[in-house]
């Protein structure tokens, strides 16, 4: 169980870092064009959706792992 949980958390952490990287790239392009950080806020609904999706997947996988563990303990 611990190894599987560690893998799930590691995968979620990589996904969160990818989401932060996406925001960083958009912000860098915006600042690079001289527009500042405000135009990057236009993507806020997308950023929230990405992080909500990552969080949902994390909780879903952890719950499935716990359910699997309970089934194994019953047998």
LINSULDA-V457006 format. One record per pair of residues at least 12 apart in sequence whose ideal C-beta (glycine too) atoms are under 10 Angstrom apart, sorted by the first residue. I is the first residue (numbers start at 1). J is the second residue. Records with the same first field share a line. If there is no record, write none. Layout:
I = J  J
//
This chain:
1 = 65  66  68  69  72
4 = 61  62  64  65  68  69
5 = 61  62  65  66  69
7 = 61  65
8 = 57  58  60  61  62  64  65
9 = 58  61  62
11 = 54  57  58  61
12 = 54  55  57  58  59  61  62
13 = 54  58
14 = 54
15 = 50  51  53  54  55  57  58
16 = 50  51  54  55  58
18 = 50  54
19 = 46  47  49  50  51  53  54
20 = 47  50  51
22 = 43  46  47  50
23 = 40  43  44  46  47  50  51
24 = 40
25 = 40
26 = 39  40  41  42  43  46  47
27 = 39  40  41  43
28 = 40
30 = 42  43
//
